């Protein structure tokens, strides 16, 4: 197949039989080039003047962060796959299908590898000094990152059948009931295999980095390569094991995630929704209002995942030990940033103003948005407390200050947003 018309624009055919406008390819290359330049500049600003010992610590810290990021991000990069119909028509299987999956998620991989290279070799003061150490730790980062990435792609691709079993079986129904009754929180049993994969991949990466650091302390840097090579072998073996039936697993997993995220043919919403009785922290007169907001938000905006990434970012900054005042400011900004969820909830697609007026007063909706944010306060306090125990940044008084800022800012954003929305409606 040579060149085919596509709305009057020239097209290019890939080896996977996808037909893509060449203008989109040019824009994609331009975007990737700009992003690469930005990553290089930020990386050099970050570690450009660090000593080799500081680079070793930074690399370990970065691998801790990457372990969680790969485990968390890969399923969202891969599934649901908008190219699944083209793959099925082209009868793409085996290595070609694995290559497609790697291409879909490679943006995360190349950014991580580029930063590993910059951490290892981006020395603006003495670029040619300690080359043996720099090469060793570049290999540690490369092997660990590739191993975790291959493991994530293979395990998530093969998770569809297990997810469907947990979603439809009696065991899954019992698990859903237990979480609703005892944990007061809804869980889709189909997410259990993905949760296990996330914990497994994150733990493997962090344990490998920790063991490598111990080996380095006892016997020198080269031994730190051992756990990194083991992770690479585990990932490569897992990816190889997925090859024989990768198409079978791929279509099952893609179908499950398409249903899980509400992208079904009938646009059904099949996920378990939050129940009013599970809002134990909300005053009774406001439960129905808060339930309505959370129901709409959870369908369209993954607030929990975004806030989890925020916690990882704050811990990532904390590990660099920038100073107590700086870290307290970071925690304060992060606490206030939580309330972006309140701002999003004012969008008409979540809660139209006419409906708010029909179902409650402005005061009730302001307080509802304020109480809605209390679902994050315990997690924020626990994360801050554990962080302060590990890094010694903050005291109990500062924890109280953080929570006070969180509560007051949440109330202010809720009231101000309600006033602004009401005034705008009358203009």
PLY file of the C-alpha trace (Angstrom):
ply
format ascii 1.0
element vertex 427
property float x
property float y
property float z
element edge 426
property int vertex1
property int vertex2
end_header
0.00 0.00 0.00
1.63 3.26 -1.04
0.04 6.63 -0.44
-3.67 7.17 0.17
-5.62 10.42 0.48
-6.73 11.47 3.94
-8.99 14.53 3.85
-6.74 16.01 1.22
-3.53 15.62 3.26
-0.61 13.31 2.44
-0.40 10.20 4.58
2.34 7.89 5.77
1.90 4.16 6.45
3.71 2.58 9.40
4.73 -1.05 9.52
1.73 -1.69 11.78
-0.61 -0.69 8.94
-1.71 2.51 10.62
-2.37 5.44 8.29
-1.36 8.73 9.89
-1.37 12.24 8.36
2.20 13.40 7.76
1.36 16.81 9.23
0.60 15.11 12.56
3.93 13.28 12.39
5.78 16.58 11.89
3.94 18.16 14.82
4.72 15.11 16.95
8.45 15.34 16.17
8.44 19.06 16.93
6.69 18.49 20.25
9.10 15.70 21.18
12.07 17.89 20.27
10.86 20.77 22.43
10.10 18.40 25.33
13.55 16.82 25.03
15.21 20.23 25.13
13.16 21.20 28.18
14.09 17.96 29.99
17.79 18.51 29.22
17.72 22.09 30.50
15.87 21.12 33.67
18.18 18.15 34.23
21.32 20.27 33.91
19.84 22.90 36.20
19.03 20.14 38.70
22.38 18.27 38.83
24.76 20.22 36.60
27.06 21.28 39.46
26.69 18.28 41.80
29.62 16.15 42.89
29.75 12.47 41.95
28.64 11.43 45.44
25.65 13.73 45.21
24.82 12.25 41.80
24.78 8.74 43.25
22.29 9.80 45.95
20.19 11.67 43.40
20.10 8.67 41.06
18.91 6.36 43.84
16.27 8.87 44.82
15.17 9.19 41.19
14.93 5.40 40.78
12.70 5.28 43.87
10.42 7.81 42.20
10.53 6.10 38.80
9.59 2.74 40.34
6.31 4.17 41.55
5.74 6.23 38.41
6.19 3.28 36.03
3.97 1.06 38.16
1.27 3.73 38.27
1.40 5.22 34.76
1.87 2.28 32.37
-1.74 0.95 32.41
-3.09 4.45 31.73
-0.69 4.91 28.82
-1.54 1.55 27.27
-5.27 1.06 27.79
-7.85 1.57 26.43
-6.01 1.53 23.09
-7.69 3.54 20.32
-5.71 1.53 17.75
-7.14 -1.84 18.84
-9.53 -2.04 15.87
-6.68 -1.36 13.41
-4.51 -3.96 15.13
-7.28 -6.52 14.87
-7.90 -5.78 11.20
-4.18 -6.00 10.50
-3.91 -9.25 12.48
-0.95 -7.85 14.44
0.45 -10.41 16.89
3.63 -11.46 18.68
6.62 -9.17 18.60
4.87 -6.60 16.45
2.12 -6.22 19.03
4.69 -5.96 21.84
6.50 -3.31 19.78
3.24 -1.39 19.44
2.69 -1.46 23.21
6.23 -0.26 23.84
5.81 2.54 21.30
2.58 3.66 23.02
4.25 3.97 26.40
7.78 4.88 25.30
7.35 8.59 26.09
7.61 7.79 29.80
10.62 5.52 29.24
12.73 7.88 27.17
12.18 10.79 29.57
13.29 8.58 32.48
16.34 7.31 30.56
17.28 10.82 29.48
17.19 12.01 33.08
19.27 9.00 34.18
21.85 9.94 31.54
21.86 13.58 32.69
22.18 12.60 36.36
25.14 10.37 35.50
26.99 12.47 32.90
25.53 15.99 33.05
28.54 17.34 34.94
29.17 20.97 33.97
32.22 21.38 36.26
34.29 18.21 35.66
32.69 16.31 32.76
35.61 13.87 32.32
36.24 13.11 36.00
35.12 9.83 37.67
33.99 8.35 34.36
34.10 4.78 35.69
31.71 5.65 38.53
29.45 7.61 36.19
29.27 4.73 33.71
28.56 2.24 36.50
25.65 4.20 37.86
24.32 5.03 34.41
24.17 1.26 33.87
22.45 0.79 37.25
19.80 3.32 36.29
19.40 1.94 32.75
19.04 -1.70 33.82
16.66 -0.93 36.68
14.44 1.36 34.62
14.27 -0.99 31.61
13.58 -4.01 33.81
10.71 -2.31 35.64
9.32 -0.97 32.36
9.36 -4.40 30.64
7.80 -5.99 33.72
5.04 -3.35 33.84
4.18 -3.69 30.13
4.00 -7.48 30.29
2.11 -7.81 33.59
-0.47 -5.13 32.83
-1.02 -6.53 29.34
-1.74 -9.95 30.85
-4.00 -8.63 33.63
-7.28 -8.48 31.67
-8.52 -12.03 32.23
-7.75 -11.93 35.96
-9.47 -8.54 36.21
-12.57 -9.87 34.49
-12.64 -12.86 36.86
-12.49 -10.65 39.94
-15.12 -8.33 38.51
-17.67 -11.06 37.73
-16.96 -13.83 40.24
-18.50 -14.41 43.67
-15.10 -13.66 45.24
-15.15 -10.23 43.64
-18.69 -9.52 44.83
-17.72 -10.51 48.38
-14.64 -8.27 48.22
-16.78 -5.34 47.07
-19.20 -5.94 49.94
-16.44 -6.14 52.55
-14.81 -2.92 51.41
-18.16 -1.14 51.39
-19.10 -2.42 54.86
-15.79 -2.25 56.71
-13.67 0.29 54.85
-16.61 2.57 53.95
-15.17 3.00 50.48
-16.24 1.58 47.10
-13.80 -0.62 45.21
-14.17 -2.33 41.88
-12.86 -5.89 42.35
-11.65 -5.82 38.76
-8.97 -3.37 39.88
-7.39 -5.91 42.26
-4.89 -7.37 39.72
-3.79 -3.85 38.72
-3.35 -2.93 42.38
-1.23 -6.04 42.94
0.89 -5.23 39.89
1.39 -1.65 41.10
2.57 -2.80 44.52
4.77 -5.54 43.05
6.56 -3.31 40.54
7.02 -0.44 42.99
8.34 -2.74 45.72
10.72 -4.54 43.35
12.26 -1.27 42.20
12.65 0.19 45.69
14.04 -3.04 47.16
16.54 -3.36 44.30
17.79 0.20 44.83
18.04 -0.35 48.60
19.95 -3.63 48.24
22.28 -1.98 45.74
23.05 0.82 48.20
23.83 -1.74 50.92
26.14 -3.69 48.60
27.88 -0.45 47.67
28.50 0.38 51.33
30.02 -3.03 52.00
31.99 -3.78 48.86
32.05 -0.82 46.48
30.08 0.59 43.56
30.33 -2.19 40.92
28.35 -4.61 43.10
25.41 -2.21 42.91
24.96 -3.49 39.37
23.88 -6.92 40.64
20.31 -6.08 41.75
19.91 -3.84 38.69
20.83 -6.72 36.37
18.45 -9.02 38.26
15.59 -6.54 37.74
16.42 -6.34 34.03
16.42 -10.14 33.73
13.08 -10.38 35.56
11.55 -7.80 33.24
12.96 -9.38 30.08
11.81 -12.86 31.15
8.32 -11.56 31.92
8.11 -9.83 28.53
9.32 -12.95 26.76
6.75 -15.08 28.60
4.00 -12.76 27.34
4.94 -13.24 23.66
3.21 -16.55 22.76
-0.32 -15.36 23.63
0.14 -11.61 23.77
-2.73 -10.93 21.32
-5.17 -12.97 23.41
-4.18 -11.12 26.58
-4.06 -7.74 24.85
-7.63 -7.83 23.55
-8.99 -9.11 26.86
-7.15 -6.42 28.80
-8.12 -3.67 26.37
-11.76 -4.72 26.60
-11.64 -4.73 30.39
-10.02 -1.29 30.69
-12.41 0.08 28.08
-15.29 -1.07 30.26
-13.57 -0.01 33.49
-13.08 3.56 32.29
-16.58 3.77 30.84
-15.53 3.58 27.17
-17.94 0.86 26.14
-20.03 0.68 22.98
-23.14 1.76 24.90
-21.18 4.27 27.00
-22.26 2.37 30.11
-20.85 3.36 33.46
-20.10 0.00 34.99
-17.87 1.00 37.89
-19.05 0.78 41.44
-20.17 4.24 42.57
-19.72 5.81 45.96
-22.70 5.48 48.30
-24.20 8.14 50.57
-23.71 6.00 53.67
-19.97 5.82 53.00
-19.55 9.59 53.54
-18.99 9.11 57.26
-17.13 12.41 57.73
-19.84 14.62 56.20
-22.64 16.19 58.35
-25.94 14.45 57.65
-27.78 17.45 56.06
-24.99 17.77 53.46
-24.44 14.11 52.58
-26.65 14.10 49.47
-24.98 17.25 48.11
-21.46 15.92 48.69
-22.44 12.56 47.23
-23.68 14.19 44.02
-20.46 16.18 43.61
-18.20 13.17 44.27
-20.23 10.98 41.94
-19.73 13.38 39.04
-16.10 14.15 39.85
-15.09 10.49 40.18
-16.63 9.74 36.79
-14.70 12.42 34.94
-11.69 13.54 36.98
-9.24 11.08 38.68
-8.62 13.31 41.70
-7.20 10.48 43.83
-4.53 9.61 41.26
-3.53 13.25 40.78
-3.22 13.81 44.54
-1.21 10.59 44.90
1.23 11.89 42.29
1.35 15.15 44.25
2.39 13.27 47.39
5.09 11.43 45.42
6.38 14.75 44.08
6.50 16.32 47.56
8.38 13.30 48.92
10.69 13.47 45.92
11.50 17.10 46.78
11.81 16.25 50.47
14.40 13.55 49.74
16.68 16.23 48.29
16.72 17.94 51.73
16.22 21.52 50.54
15.76 22.87 54.09
12.97 23.00 56.68
11.54 26.38 55.58
11.46 25.35 51.92
9.77 22.04 52.71
7.15 23.68 54.90
6.37 26.04 52.02
6.12 23.08 49.63
3.68 21.32 51.94
1.60 24.50 52.29
1.42 24.95 48.51
0.51 21.30 48.07
-2.24 21.60 50.69
-3.73 24.61 48.92
-3.36 22.90 45.51
-5.77 20.20 46.73
-8.57 22.73 46.36
-8.22 22.83 42.59
-10.76 20.00 42.85
-13.24 22.51 44.29
-12.65 24.87 41.37
-13.19 22.03 38.90
-16.47 21.14 40.63
-17.91 24.56 39.69
-17.93 23.56 36.02
-21.51 23.26 34.66
-20.84 19.67 33.53
-20.42 18.65 37.18
-23.05 20.81 38.91
-25.15 23.20 36.76
-26.20 26.33 38.63
-29.91 25.78 37.93
-29.66 22.35 39.54
-27.80 23.72 42.55
-30.55 26.32 43.09
-33.24 23.66 42.77
-31.62 21.22 45.22
-30.14 23.54 47.85
-29.07 27.01 48.92
-25.77 28.71 48.09
-24.68 28.25 51.70
-25.40 24.52 51.54
-23.36 24.10 48.35
-20.46 26.16 49.73
-20.34 23.98 52.83
-20.74 20.83 50.72
-17.65 21.64 48.67
-15.80 22.46 51.88
-16.71 19.11 53.48
-16.01 17.29 50.23
-12.34 18.16 50.66
-12.15 16.55 54.09
-11.67 13.18 52.42
-8.01 14.14 51.86
-7.19 15.68 55.24
-6.22 12.46 57.05
-4.02 11.33 54.16
-2.34 14.75 54.09
-1.73 14.67 57.85
-0.39 11.09 57.78
1.94 11.77 54.84
3.27 14.94 56.50
3.80 13.14 59.82
5.67 10.16 58.30
7.74 12.53 56.16
8.71 14.55 59.23
9.73 11.38 61.11
11.99 10.25 58.27
13.55 13.57 57.28
13.11 15.58 60.49
11.65 18.63 58.74
8.64 19.55 60.85
7.12 19.47 64.31
3.61 18.84 65.61
2.95 22.59 65.70
3.77 22.85 61.99
1.47 19.91 61.27
-1.31 21.80 63.03
-0.49 24.90 61.00
-0.61 22.88 57.77
-4.02 21.43 58.60
-5.33 24.86 59.62
-4.17 26.32 56.29
-5.79 23.41 54.46
-9.13 23.87 56.24
-9.27 27.67 56.01
-8.19 27.75 52.34
-10.78 25.06 51.50
-13.54 27.13 53.08
-12.36 30.32 51.35
-12.18 28.70 47.91
-15.63 27.14 48.36
-17.30 30.40 49.43
-15.46 32.58 46.88
-16.24 30.17 44.05
-19.92 30.03 44.94
-20.15 33.85 45.07
-18.33 34.21 41.75
-20.51 31.58 40.06
-23.71 33.22 41.30
-22.67 36.76 40.25
-21.54 35.52 36.84
-24.94 33.91 36.26
-26.73 37.23 36.80
-24.55 39.21 34.37
0 1
1 2
2 3
3 4
4 5
5 6
6 7
7 8
8 9
9 10
10 11
11 12
12 13
13 14
14 15
15 16
16 17
17 18
18 19
19 20
20 21
21 22
22 23
23 24
24 25
25 26
26 27
27 28
28 29
29 30
30 31
31 32
32 33
33 34
34 35
35 36
36 37
37 38
38 39
39 40
40 41
41 42
42 43
43 44
44 45
45 46
46 47
47 48
48 49
49 50
50 51
51 52
52 53
53 54
54 55
55 56
56 57
57 58
58 59
59 60
60 61
61 62
62 63
63 64
64 65
65 66
66 67
67 68
68 69
69 70
70 71
71 72
72 73
73 74
74 75
75 76
76 77
77 78
78 79
79 80
80 81
81 82
82 83
83 84
84 85
85 86
86 87
87 88
88 89
89 90
90 91
91 92
92 93
93 94
94 95
95 96
96 97
97 98
98 99
99 100
100 101
101 102
102 103
103 104
104 105
105 106
106 107
107 108
108 109
109 110
110 111
111 112
112 113
113 114
114 115
115 116
116 117
117 118
118 119
119 120
120 121
121 122
122 123
123 124
124 125
125 126
126 127
127 128
128 129
129 130
130 131
131 132
132 133
133 134
134 135
135 136
136 137
137 138
138 139
139 140
140 141
141 142
142 143
143 144
144 145
145 146
146 147
147 148
148 149
149 150
150 151
151 152
152 153
153 154
154 155
155 156
156 157
157 158
158 159
159 160
160 161
161 162
162 163
163 164
164 165
165 166
166 167
167 168
168 169
169 170
170 171
171 172
172 173
173 174
174 175
175 176
176 177
177 178
178 179
179 180
180 181
181 182
182 183
183 184
184 185
185 186
186 187
187 188
188 189
189 190
190 191
191 192
192 193
193 194
194 195
195 196
196 197
197 198
198 199
199 200
200 201
201 202
202 203
203 204
204 205
205 206
206 207
207 208
208 209
209 210
210 211
211 212
212 213
213 214
214 215
215 216
216 217
217 218
218 219
219 220
220 221
221 222
222 223
223 224
224 225
225 226
226 227
227 228
228 229
229 230
230 231
231 232
232 233
233 234
234 235
235 236
236 237
237 238
238 239
239 240
240 241
241 242
242 243
243 244
244 245
245 246
246 247
247 248
248 249
249 250
250 251
251 252
252 253
253 254
254 255
255 256
256 257
257 258
258 259
259 260
260 261
261 262
262 263
263 264
264 265
265 266
266 267
267 268
268 269
269 270
270 271
271 272
272 273
273 274
274 275
275 276
276 277
277 278
278 279
279 280
280 281
281 282
282 283
283 284
284 285
285 286
286 287
287 288
288 289
289 290
290 291
291 292
292 293
293 294
294 295
295 296
296 297
297 298
298 299
299 300
300 301
301 302
302 303
303 304
304 305
305 306
306 307
307 308
308 309
309 310
310 311
311 312
312 313
313 314
314 315
315 316
316 317
317 318
318 319
319 320
320 321
321 322
322 323
323 324
324 325
325 326
326 327
327 328
328 329
329 330
330 331
331 332
332 333
333 334
334 335
335 336
336 337
337 338
338 339
339 340
340 341
341 342
342 343
343 344
344 345
345 346
346 347
347 348
348 349
349 350
350 351
351 352
352 353
353 354
354 355
355 356
356 357
357 358
358 359
359 360
360 361
361 362
362 363
363 364
364 365
365 366
366 367
367 368
368 369
369 370
370 371
371 372
372 373
373 374
374 375
375 376
376 377
377 378
378 379
379 380
380 381
381 382
382 383
383 384
384 385
385 386
386 387
387 388
388 389
389 390
390 391
391 392
392 393
393 394
394 395
395 396
396 397
397 398
398 399
399 400
400 401
401 402
402 403
403 404
404 405
405 406
406 407
407 408
408 409
409 410
410 411
411 412
412 413
413 414
414 415
415 416
416 417
417 418
418 419
419 420
420 421
421 422
422 423
423 424
424 425
425 426
